[in-house]
């Protein structure tokens, strides 16, 4: 038998690839996180993570455990809800950033709707910056979006690098401004891309602006330019721009869950959806659709 608390800890470490971040997410001491992982490894008789002082990576057995851990926790939570008789109700205003349009987020939402049929889920898809503004204004209850590194808001779902991507056939002329495909303000990746180019003194021009991820992808596939994007969410038909193009490093970005200020039934529904996203967060960047 696998202890559900050990499975939750394993998922948190697998998604953040950090024992420190997992401990912060779960509200545990780092030594407790290490103990949970060690006990799960003892129970399976397999090493689930390869780790040293600088990095944490899933082993092949760890990758296999991801699916098992999610399913075991799903069944455990369904049984708990059935026998305790708790039924969530109310209206939940959930915002997700454009980054998740082509991921498996709809599967997580479908499962949530199936488990909590009396919750009225209202979905808003927008730019991360806009979602944070709407949450602060009390127009949303829960947001799944990007944040800048060092921004303290939210609970980490996963941490990723930003990279330059474009059509495979695209060639950049080093003597001409970099053609950019960007979200409009207040897009976080837009701001980070412009800041990186300005730091390097590299000239740039806006080749395409769209508030839709599908619009940006279409422009990039047409070879209009390059776009800054999460390394774990590179859309089909686009590739990372090679280092020889000489584009500056973009740094890193966090994907987080942020709660609004509401209480009562809405807060309970928000907590349940946040838990579902956190437990299935690896699906959002490991298992892209399309």
Secondary structure, 3 states (H helix, E strand, C coil): CCCHHHHHHHHHHHHHCCHHHHHHHHCCCHHHHHHHHHHHHHHHCCCCEEECCCCEEECHHHHHHHHHHHHHHHHHHHHHHHHHCCCCCEEEEEEEEHHHCCCCHHHHHHHHHHHCCCEEEEEEEECHHHHHHHHHCCCCCEEEEEEECCCCCCEEEEEEEEEEEECCCCCCCCCCCEEEEECCCCCHHHHHHHHHHHHHCCCEEEEEECCCHHHHHHHHHCCCCEEEEEHHHCCCCCEECCHHHCCCCCCEEEEEEEECCCCCHHHHHHHHHHHHHHHCHHHHHHCCCC
